[in-house]
Amino acid sequence: MRYCHYYLQLCDLFSPEELVEVRLSRLADEWRITTRYAKKIVQELNRSGWIMWKPGVGRGNVSKLRLLHTKEHAALGLAKEHVRKKKIKEAFVLIHTHAPEVKDNFVDWLTDPSL
């Protein structure tokens, strides 16, 4: 997924399944991007089923965000995507950096002959 690394950063900020109030400007600051691009990323993550996003309509109304997957699930999925693109080193770096607890699961998947 194109924006998975942004989701992994969200996982560092918020707990999965917890509904939190957050402003789009805060996400843009955390991601070090413009608010306009942050809005695009949030819309794509919402459309892809990674987050639940309810925008706060009107001045002063805060948006609501819920992460729908764990950090481990996201990291494992992105690592598998790297492997499919023949980027093995990037996959192991990702697992080591973001979710070392799923390394065994990833290695088992990687050594599966049906891959």
C-alpha positions in Angstrom: 0.0 0.0 0.0 1.3 3.4 -1.0 0.6 5.2 2.3 1.4 2.3 4.8 4.3 4.1 6.4 2.0 6.9 7.4 -0.3 4.4 9.0 2.7 3.0 10.9 3.4 6.5 12.2 -0.3 6.7 13.3 0.2 3.5 15.2 3.0 5.1 17.2 0.7 8.0 18.1 -2.6 6.2 18.8 -3.9 2.8 20.0 -5.8 0.6 17.6 -9.6 0.5 18.0 -9.6 3.6 20.1 -11.6 6.5 18.9 -9.5 9.7 19.2 -10.1 13.3 18.4 -7.4 14.8 16.2 -7.0 17.8 13.9 -5.8 17.4 10.4 -3.1 20.0 11.1 -1.7 17.8 13.9 -1.3 14.8 11.5 0.3 17.1 8.9 2.8 18.3 11.6 3.5 14.7 12.7 4.1 13.6 9.1 5.9 16.8 8.2 3.7 17.4 5.2 1.1 20.0 4.1 -2.4 19.8 5.5 -3.7 19.4 2.0 -1.5 16.3 1.4 -2.4 15.0 4.9 -6.1 15.2 3.9 -5.4 13.1 0.8 -3.6 10.5 2.8 -6.3 10.3 5.4 -8.9 9.9 2.7 -7.0 7.1 1.0 -6.4 5.3 4.3 -10.1 5.6 5.1 -11.1 4.4 1.6 -8.7 1.4 1.9 -10.1 0.3 5.2 -7.1 1.1 7.4 -8.7 3.8 9.4 -12.2 5.1 10.2 -12.3 8.9 9.8 -15.1 11.3 10.6 -14.2 14.8 9.6 -15.1 17.6 12.0 -17.4 19.8 9.9 -17.3 23.4 10.7 -15.0 25.7 12.5 -13.6 24.3 15.8 -15.1 20.8 15.4 -12.4 18.2 15.8 -12.2 15.1 13.5 -12.4 11.6 14.9 -10.0 8.8 14.0 -9.9 5.1 14.7 -7.1 2.8 13.6 -8.6 -0.5 12.3 -5.5 -2.7 12.3 -2.6 -3.2 14.6 0.9 -2.0 13.9 2.1 -5.5 13.5 -0.6 -6.4 10.9 0.3 -3.3 8.9 4.1 -3.9 9.1 3.7 -7.6 8.1 1.5 -6.7 5.2 3.9 -4.0 3.9 6.9 -6.4 4.3 5.1 -9.0 2.3 4.4 -6.4 -0.4 8.1 -5.6 -0.5 8.9 -9.3 -0.9 6.5 -9.5 -3.9 8.4 -6.6 -5.4 11.7 -8.5 -4.8 12.8 -5.9 -2.1 13.8 -8.4 0.5 16.2 -6.1 2.4 13.6 -3.4 2.7 11.1 -6.0 4.0 13.5 -7.1 6.8 14.4 -3.5 7.7 10.7 -2.6 8.0 10.0 -5.6 10.2 13.1 -4.9 12.4 12.2 -1.2 12.7 8.5 -1.3 13.2 7.4 -4.8 14.4 10.3 -7.1 15.5 7.7 -9.2 17.4 6.4 -10.6 14.0 9.8 -11.5 12.6 9.2 -15.2 13.2 5.8 -15.1 11.5 7.4 -13.2 8.6 10.2 -15.7 8.2 7.8 -18.6 8.3 5.7 -17.0 5.5 8.9 -16.2 3.6 10.1 -19.9 3.7 6.7 -21.3 2.8 7.1 -23.3 -0.4 3.7 -22.2 -1.7 4.9 -18.6 -1.9 
